[in-house]
Amino acid sequence: MVREFPPPPRAETVSELIRKRLEEVRAAGGTRETVTVDWNGQQIHVDVIDLPLNDLYLNPGTHRIRAQRSHRPDQDRNLDKDPFGEAGQDYLRSLLQAKPSDPDLRDPDFDKLKEDLDKFGQNEPGLVTHHGVLVNGNTRAVALRELGKQSMRVGVLPSSFTQADIDAVELALQLRQDQRRDYSYINRLIAMEEQAAMGRTPEQIAKEFRIRTATYHQERWILSTIKELNDRSASGGGVALRLVDWEGAQERLKELQRLYAKLGTLDPDQAEIVKERRLAAILLNFSKTDLRLIDEAFLKEEYLEQVLPPELADSGTVAQPQSVSIPGLDLEVPATTSAVSAARALNDRILRAAATVRDTSGGLPDSEKASAQALLDQAKEAFDRAIDNAGRDARLRKRKQLAPARLADACVNIDQCVIELVQARTSNSLDEEAFDEAVLKLRGSLRKLAQQAGRGIPNPGDGVSWLLAAATAEGTQ
């Protein structure tokens, strides 16, 4: 839903200043500087003026830092209560110059933008409402203030624009390809969700974000999964994971969604367990290549179950009923299997421990954080051993399959050779000497293959027996 914000404290004063500046540029004659804005499927051109940076307000509704706002829950609540107050604006400033994946760190991209502004000045104007709230250019405003600049060039949106119009303009500007700093991944997901809440169709939103409709549905699944996990991570003390905690997991989450969709059509329970295992591994910060080993074989061989310490293996699961009644309907559906419940229970413990360790409110005792960290360390070690065992077995399986795969490739090439031999003979274009030489090489290769097969296979099957007999017969001629 669209969040409406109250006017800033000095809204009337700033509006009057903006009105006078607009009158001045329009009365000056000559060519006026304008900026083009995409709105409601059309382009409008708004006048650009110079405004003092002290009269501009950072936008509390900007999508650029929507997920990062939850980094400091107390400051986020204060920002909601007083979006244009000094404390709220200072929190926005800190988030706009911070790393999206870790708001405690300064973003190198912000410093690059600041350096560019210092060297070349402001090339593109920002965009403000008639109250002086920045719609586009929030990060640039923060950088210009750090550089000690006094003013900023901004285009002014019509005073009739609603908050929904302002949000649409911000989104359109951000999705242009020439923007210096893109939305972070989670903030893009939030923007898509908001567009859907406004009643726009998946096809319309996909077009707006320049992605396929299938990708849009994938992104919605990912955001829904993240929100579910954040809810599951909540403990009695109100500590929970935040949206920002999932920044940087984009590719791993996308691979998980693709695998989940594939497995879900074959075995829904297996899909759920793989999902829980991979999500736990993402939280424990395993790489994309490590996560790929958590698949059907990983479950079948029970790699994790073999190495889980007793205190993690027993996650407090209870026997599950075979079916569940739907309230209000005379229907029963199959209940979650015990294996799925066990996977969820383990993941819930990891989620709550991660939420405790990552809490930034300062309200948790050190002993509680230390206990949660110890649980994460145990889980990390268990997953590390399980993934290592799965990888070692996968490499062994690959080595076992290399020789048969090579021979299968050779058969394909020989079959193609038969076709090309017929074609060459039909057109009288066969190079018989070259062909004869190639056949001699084939004979030598088959002899070497038979020699090694005879040594390594004590009880040869029909294929290897034929090869050994053929090589023996050929050697006696």
C-alpha positions as CSV (number, residue, x, y, z in Angstrom):
1,M,0.0,0.0,0.0
2,V,1.1,3.6,-0.6
3,R,2.3,5.3,2.5
4,E,1.2,8.9,2.8
5,F,3.7,11.2,4.7
6,P,2.8,14.5,6.4
7,P,4.2,17.8,5.0
8,P,7.7,18.7,6.3
9,P,8.0,21.2,9.2
10,R,8.9,24.1,6.8
11,A,6.7,23.0,4.0
12,E,5.0,26.4,3.4
13,T,8.2,28.3,3.5
14,V,9.9,25.9,1.1
15,S,6.9,25.8,-1.2
16,E,6.9,29.6,-1.4
17,L,10.7,29.6,-2.2
18,I,10.1,27.0,-5.0
19,R,7.2,29.1,-6.4
20,K,9.4,32.2,-6.6
21,R,12.3,30.4,-8.2
22,L,10.0,28.8,-10.8
23,E,8.6,32.3,-11.6
24,E,12.0,33.7,-12.0
25,V,13.3,31.1,-14.5
26,R,10.0,31.3,-16.5
27,A,10.2,35.1,-16.6
28,A,13.9,35.2,-17.6
29,G,13.2,34.2,-21.1
30,G,15.5,32.1,-23.3
31,T,15.9,28.4,-23.1
32,R,15.0,26.9,-19.7
33,E,16.5,23.8,-18.3
34,T,14.0,21.0,-17.9
35,V,14.0,17.4,-16.9
36,T,11.9,14.7,-18.5
37,V,9.7,12.6,-16.1
38,D,7.9,9.4,-17.0
39,W,4.4,9.4,-15.6
40,N,1.3,7.4,-16.4
41,G,2.7,6.2,-19.6
42,Q,3.6,9.7,-20.9
43,Q,6.5,12.1,-20.6
44,I,6.2,15.4,-18.9
45,H,8.9,18.1,-18.8
46,V,9.4,20.0,-15.5
47,D,11.5,23.1,-14.9
48,V,14.8,22.9,-13.1
49,I,15.8,25.4,-10.4
50,D,18.6,25.8,-7.8
51,L,17.6,25.2,-4.2
52,P,19.6,25.4,-1.0
53,L,20.5,21.9,0.2
54,N,19.4,22.9,3.7
55,D,15.8,23.4,2.4
56,L,15.7,19.8,0.9
57,Y,14.4,16.8,2.8
58,L,15.5,13.2,2.2
59,N,12.6,11.1,1.2
60,P,11.5,8.6,3.9
61,G,9.6,6.6,1.3
62,T,12.5,6.1,-1.1
63,H,12.8,2.5,-2.3
64,R,16.5,2.7,-2.3
65,I,16.8,1.9,1.4
66,R,13.4,0.4,2.1
67,A,14.9,-3.0,3.3
68,Q,17.8,-1.3,5.1
69,R,15.5,0.8,7.3
70,S,14.9,-2.3,9.5
71,H,18.6,-2.4,10.3
72,R,18.1,-0.4,13.5
73,P,14.5,-1.1,14.6
74,D,14.4,1.7,17.2
75,Q,15.6,4.3,14.7
76,D,13.2,2.9,12.1
77,R,10.3,3.3,14.5
78,N,11.4,6.9,15.2
79,L,11.6,7.5,11.4
80,D,8.0,6.3,11.0
81,K,6.9,8.6,13.8
82,D,8.8,11.7,12.7
83,P,10.0,11.2,9.1
84,F,11.3,14.8,8.7
85,G,12.7,15.3,12.1
86,E,16.5,15.6,12.7
87,A,16.9,12.1,14.0
88,G,14.9,10.5,11.2
89,Q,16.7,12.5,8.5
90,D,20.1,11.6,10.0
91,Y,19.1,7.9,10.0
92,L,18.2,8.2,6.3
93,R,21.5,9.9,5.6
94,S,23.5,7.1,7.2
95,L,21.6,4.4,5.2
96,L,22.0,6.2,1.9
97,Q,25.8,6.2,2.3
98,A,26.0,2.6,3.7
99,K,26.5,-0.8,2.0
100,P,23.1,-2.3,1.2
101,S,24.2,-5.8,2.4
102,D,25.7,-4.4,5.6
103,P,24.5,-1.0,6.7
104,D,27.2,-0.8,9.4
105,L,29.8,-0.3,6.6
106,R,30.2,2.6,4.2
107,D,29.5,1.8,0.6
108,P,32.5,2.2,-1.8
109,D,30.0,3.1,-4.5
110,F,28.9,6.1,-2.5
111,D,32.4,7.3,-2.3
112,K,32.8,6.9,-6.0
113,L,29.7,9.0,-6.6
114,K,31.0,11.6,-4.2
115,E,34.4,11.7,-6.0
116,D,32.6,12.0,-9.3
117,L,30.5,15.0,-8.1
118,D,33.6,16.7,-6.6
119,K,35.5,16.3,-9.9
120,F,32.8,16.9,-12.5
121,G,29.9,18.6,-10.6
122,Q,26.3,17.7,-10.8
123,N,25.5,16.5,-14.3
124,E,21.9,15.4,-13.8
125,P,19.3,17.4,-11.8
126,G,17.5,15.8,-8.9
127,L,13.7,15.8,-8.5
128,V,11.6,17.3,-5.7
129,T,8.0,17.7,-4.7
130,H,6.6,21.2,-4.3
131,H,7.4,20.8,-0.5
132,G,11.1,20.2,-1.2
133,V,11.1,16.4,-0.5
134,L,13.6,14.7,-2.8
135,V,12.1,12.1,-5.1
136,N,15.3,11.4,-7.1
137,G,18.8,12.4,-6.0
138,N,18.7,11.5,-2.3
139,T,22.1,9.9,-2.4
140,R,23.5,12.8,-4.4
141,A,22.2,15.3,-1.9
142,V,24.0,13.4,0.9
143,A,27.2,13.4,-1.1
144,L,26.9,17.1,-2.0
145,R,26.4,18.0,1.7
146,E,29.5,16.0,2.6
147,L,31.4,18.0,0.0
148,G,30.3,21.3,1.6
149,K,28.1,22.3,-1.4
150,Q,25.3,24.8,-0.6
151,S,22.8,24.2,-3.4
152,M,21.5,21.5,-5.7
153,R,19.8,21.6,-9.1
154,V,16.4,20.0,-9.0
155,G,13.3,19.6,-11.2
156,V,10.0,20.4,-9.5
157,L,7.1,18.0,-9.8
158,P,3.6,19.5,-10.1
159,S,1.9,20.3,-6.8
160,S,-1.1,18.1,-7.9
161,F,1.0,15.0,-7.7
162,T,-0.2,12.4,-5.1
163,Q,2.1,10.1,-3.2
164,A,1.2,7.3,-5.6
165,D,2.3,9.6,-8.5
166,I,5.6,10.4,-6.7
167,D,6.3,6.7,-6.1
168,A,5.6,5.9,-9.7
169,V,8.0,8.6,-10.9
170,E,10.7,7.4,-8.5
171,L,10.4,3.9,-9.8
172,A,10.5,4.9,-13.5
173,L,13.6,7.0,-12.9
174,Q,15.3,4.2,-11.0
175,L,14.6,1.7,-13.7
176,R,16.3,3.7,-16.4
177,Q,19.6,2.2,-17.5
178,D,21.7,5.3,-16.9
179,Q,21.3,5.4,-13.2
180,R,24.6,5.4,-11.2
181,R,23.3,3.3,-8.3
182,D,20.6,0.7,-8.8
183,Y,18.2,-0.4,-6.2
184,S,19.5,-3.3,-4.1
185,Y,18.0,-6.7,-4.8
186,I,15.6,-6.8,-1.8
187,N,14.4,-3.2,-2.5
188,R,13.6,-4.2,-6.1
189,L,11.5,-7.1,-4.7
190,I,9.7,-4.7,-2.4
191,A,9.0,-2.3,-5.2
192,M,7.5,-5.2,-7.3
193,E,5.3,-6.1,-4.3
194,E,4.0,-2.6,-3.9
195,Q,3.2,-2.4,-7.6
196,A,1.2,-5.6,-7.3
197,A,-0.7,-4.2,-4.3
198,M,-1.7,-1.3,-6.5
199,G,-3.5,-3.7,-8.7
200,R,-1.1,-3.9,-11.6
201,T,-0.8,-7.2,-13.5
202,P,2.3,-9.4,-13.5
203,E,2.7,-8.6,-17.2
204,Q,2.6,-4.9,-16.6
205,I,5.1,-5.1,-13.7
206,A,7.5,-7.3,-15.6
207,K,7.5,-4.9,-18.5
208,E,8.1,-2.0,-16.1
209,F,11.1,-3.8,-14.5
210,R,12.3,-5.0,-17.9
211,I,12.2,-8.7,-16.9
212,R,10.2,-11.7,-18.1
213,T,6.9,-12.5,-16.5
214,A,8.4,-15.8,-15.3
215,T,11.2,-13.9,-13.6
216,Y,8.6,-11.7,-11.9
217,H,6.8,-14.7,-10.4
218,Q,10.2,-16.1,-9.3
219,E,11.0,-12.8,-7.5
220,R,7.6,-12.8,-5.8
221,W,8.2,-16.4,-4.5
222,I,11.6,-15.3,-3.2
223,L,10.2,-12.3,-1.3
224,S,7.4,-14.4,0.1
225,T,9.9,-17.0,1.3
226,I,12.1,-14.4,2.9
227,K,9.1,-12.9,4.8
228,E,8.1,-16.4,6.0
229,L,11.6,-17.1,7.3
230,N,11.7,-13.7,9.0
231,D,8.4,-14.6,10.8
232,R,9.7,-18.0,11.8
233,S,12.9,-16.5,13.2
234,A,11.0,-14.3,15.7
235,S,11.6,-15.3,19.3
236,G,9.6,-14.4,22.4
237,G,11.8,-11.3,22.9
238,G,10.7,-9.8,19.6
239,V,14.1,-10.4,17.9
240,A,13.7,-11.5,14.3
241,L,15.7,-11.5,11.0
242,R,15.3,-8.4,8.8
243,L,14.9,-8.1,5.1
244,V,18.4,-6.6,4.8
245,D,19.8,-9.9,6.2
246,W,19.1,-11.5,2.8
247,E,20.9,-8.9,0.7
248,G,23.7,-10.7,-1.2
249,A,21.8,-14.0,-1.5
250,Q,20.2,-13.2,-4.9
251,E,21.7,-15.8,-7.0
252,R,21.6,-18.5,-4.4
253,L,17.9,-17.8,-3.8
254,K,17.1,-17.9,-7.5
255,E,18.9,-21.3,-7.9
256,L,16.9,-22.6,-5.0
257,Q,13.6,-21.4,-6.5
258,R,14.4,-23.2,-9.8
259,L,15.3,-26.4,-8.1
260,Y,12.3,-26.2,-5.8
261,A,9.9,-25.8,-8.8
262,K,11.5,-28.8,-10.5
263,L,11.4,-31.1,-7.5
264,G,7.9,-29.9,-6.4
265,T,6.3,-31.5,-9.5
266,L,7.9,-34.9,-8.7
267,D,8.1,-35.1,-4.9
268,P,6.7,-32.1,-2.9
269,D,8.1,-33.4,0.4
270,Q,11.6,-33.8,-1.1
271,A,11.3,-30.3,-2.5
272,E,10.4,-28.9,1.0
273,I,13.3,-30.6,2.7
274,V,15.8,-29.5,0.0
275,K,14.4,-26.0,0.4
276,E,14.9,-26.0,4.2
277,R,18.4,-27.4,3.9
278,R,19.5,-24.9,1.3
279,L,18.0,-21.9,3.2
280,A,19.8,-23.0,6.3
281,A,23.0,-23.2,4.3
282,I,22.4,-19.7,2.9
283,L,22.0,-18.3,6.4
284,L,25.2,-20.1,7.4
285,N,26.9,-18.3,4.4
286,F,27.8,-21.2,2.3
287,S,28.8,-20.5,-1.3
288,K,26.7,-21.1,-4.4
289,T,28.8,-24.1,-5.4
290,D,28.5,-25.6,-2.0
291,L,24.7,-25.2,-2.1
292,R,24.5,-27.1,-5.4
293,L,25.6,-30.3,-3.5
294,I,22.4,-30.1,-1.4
295,D,20.1,-31.9,-3.8
296,E,18.2,-35.2,-4.0
297,A,21.3,-37.3,-3.5
298,F,22.2,-35.2,-0.4
299,L,18.9,-36.2,1.1
300,K,19.0,-39.9,0.0
301,E,22.4,-40.5,1.4
302,E,21.5,-38.6,4.6
303,Y,24.8,-36.7,4.7
304,L,23.6,-34.2,7.2
305,E,21.9,-36.6,9.5
306,Q,25.1,-38.6,9.8
307,V,27.1,-35.7,11.2
308,L,24.5,-33.7,13.2
309,P,25.4,-33.5,16.9
310,P,22.6,-35.0,19.1
311,E,21.6,-31.5,20.4
312,L,20.8,-30.4,16.9
313,A,19.5,-33.8,15.6
314,D,16.8,-33.7,18.3
315,S,15.1,-30.4,17.4
316,G,12.0,-30.9,19.5
317,T,9.8,-32.4,16.8
318,V,6.8,-34.4,17.7
319,A,4.9,-37.2,15.9
320,Q,2.9,-35.7,13.1
321,P,-0.7,-36.7,12.3
322,Q,-1.3,-38.4,9.0
323,S,-3.9,-35.8,7.9
324,V,-5.2,-32.4,8.9
325,S,-8.8,-31.2,8.9
326,I,-9.6,-27.9,7.2
327,P,-11.8,-25.8,9.5
328,G,-15.3,-25.1,8.0
329,L,-15.0,-27.8,5.4
330,D,-15.6,-31.5,5.6
331,L,-12.2,-32.1,4.1
332,E,-8.9,-33.6,5.2
333,V,-5.5,-33.1,3.5
334,P,-2.3,-35.0,4.1
335,A,-0.2,-33.5,6.9
336,T,3.4,-32.6,6.7
337,T,5.6,-35.6,7.0
338,S,7.9,-36.1,9.9
339,A,11.0,-35.7,7.7
340,V,9.7,-32.3,6.5
341,S,8.8,-31.3,10.1
342,A,12.3,-32.3,11.3
343,A,14.0,-30.2,8.5
344,R,11.8,-27.2,9.4
345,A,12.5,-27.6,13.1
346,L,16.2,-27.6,12.6
347,N,16.0,-24.6,10.3
348,D,13.8,-22.8,12.9
349,R,16.5,-23.1,15.5
350,I,19.1,-21.8,13.0
351,L,16.8,-18.9,12.0
352,R,16.2,-17.9,15.7
353,A,19.9,-18.2,16.5
354,A,20.9,-16.1,13.5
355,A,18.3,-13.4,14.4
356,T,19.8,-13.3,18.0
357,V,23.4,-13.0,16.7
358,R,22.5,-10.3,14.2
359,D,20.3,-8.3,16.5
360,T,21.4,-4.6,16.6
361,S,19.0,-3.3,19.3
362,G,21.4,-3.9,22.1
363,G,18.7,-5.4,24.4
364,L,20.0,-9.0,24.5
365,P,22.5,-10.2,27.1
366,D,25.9,-11.3,25.9
367,S,25.3,-14.8,27.3
368,E,22.2,-15.2,25.0
369,K,24.2,-14.1,22.0
370,A,27.1,-16.4,22.8
371,S,24.7,-19.3,23.1
372,A,23.1,-18.5,19.8
373,Q,26.6,-18.2,18.2
374,A,27.6,-21.6,19.6
375,L,24.5,-23.2,18.0
376,L,25.4,-21.5,14.6
377,D,29.0,-22.7,14.9
378,Q,27.7,-26.3,15.5
379,A,25.4,-26.1,12.6
380,K,28.0,-24.6,10.3
381,E,30.5,-27.4,11.2
382,A,27.8,-30.1,10.6
383,F,26.8,-28.6,7.2
384,D,30.4,-28.2,6.3
385,R,31.2,-31.9,6.9
386,A,28.0,-33.0,5.2
387,I,28.7,-30.9,2.1
388,D,32.3,-32.0,2.1
389,N,31.3,-35.7,2.1
390,A,28.7,-35.1,-0.6
391,G,31.3,-33.3,-2.7
392,R,33.8,-36.1,-2.3
393,D,31.2,-38.7,-3.3
394,A,30.1,-36.6,-6.2
395,R,33.6,-36.3,-7.5
396,L,34.0,-40.1,-7.1
397,R,30.8,-40.7,-9.1
398,K,32.0,-38.4,-11.8
399,R,35.3,-40.3,-12.1
400,K,33.4,-43.6,-12.3
401,Q,31.2,-42.2,-15.1
402,L,34.0,-40.5,-17.1
403,A,35.2,-43.6,-19.0
404,P,31.7,-44.8,-20.0
405,A,30.8,-41.2,-21.0
406,R,33.9,-41.0,-23.2
407,L,33.0,-44.3,-24.9
408,A,29.4,-43.1,-25.5
409,D,30.8,-39.9,-27.1
410,A,33.0,-42.1,-29.3
411,C,30.0,-44.2,-30.4
412,V,28.1,-41.0,-31.4
413,N,31.1,-39.9,-33.5
414,I,31.4,-43.4,-35.2
415,D,27.6,-43.3,-36.0
416,Q,28.1,-39.9,-37.6
417,C,31.1,-41.3,-39.4
418,V,28.9,-44.0,-41.0
419,I,26.6,-41.4,-42.3
420,E,29.4,-39.2,-43.7
421,L,31.1,-42.3,-45.2
422,V,27.9,-43.2,-47.2
423,Q,27.6,-39.6,-48.4
424,A,31.3,-39.5,-49.4
425,R,31.1,-42.8,-51.4
426,T,27.9,-41.7,-53.1
427,S,29.6,-38.5,-54.3
428,N,32.9,-40.3,-55.0
429,S,34.7,-37.9,-52.7
430,L,36.1,-40.3,-50.1
431,D,39.8,-39.9,-49.3
432,E,40.5,-43.6,-49.0
433,E,44.1,-43.2,-47.8
434,A,43.1,-40.8,-45.0
435,F,40.2,-43.1,-44.0
436,D,42.4,-46.2,-43.9
437,E,44.9,-44.3,-41.7
438,A,42.1,-43.3,-39.3
439,V,40.9,-46.9,-39.1
440,L,44.4,-48.0,-38.1
441,K,44.4,-45.5,-35.3
442,L,41.0,-46.8,-34.2
443,R,42.4,-50.4,-34.2
444,G,45.3,-49.2,-32.0
445,S,42.9,-47.4,-29.6
446,L,40.7,-50.4,-29.3
447,R,43.7,-52.6,-28.5
448,K,44.7,-50.3,-25.7
449,L,41.2,-50.1,-24.4
450,A,40.9,-53.9,-24.4
451,Q,44.2,-54.2,-22.6
452,Q,43.1,-51.9,-19.8
453,A,39.6,-53.4,-19.6
454,G,41.0,-56.9,-19.2
455,R,43.1,-55.7,-16.3
456,G,40.5,-53.7,-14.4
457,I,37.3,-55.8,-14.7
458,P,37.5,-59.2,-13.1
459,N,34.0,-60.3,-14.2
460,P,33.5,-58.7,-17.6
461,G,30.0,-58.3,-18.9
462,D,28.9,-58.9,-22.5
463,G,30.3,-55.7,-23.9
464,V,33.8,-56.1,-22.4
465,S,33.8,-59.8,-23.2
466,W,33.2,-58.9,-26.9
467,L,36.0,-56.3,-26.8
468,L,38.5,-58.7,-25.3
469,A,37.5,-61.5,-27.8
470,A,37.7,-59.0,-30.8
471,A,41.1,-57.8,-29.7
472,T,42.4,-61.4,-29.2
473,A,41.0,-62.5,-32.6
474,E,42.5,-59.5,-34.3
475,G,45.9,-60.2,-32.7
476,T,46.0,-63.7,-34.1
477,Q,45.4,-62.6,-37.7
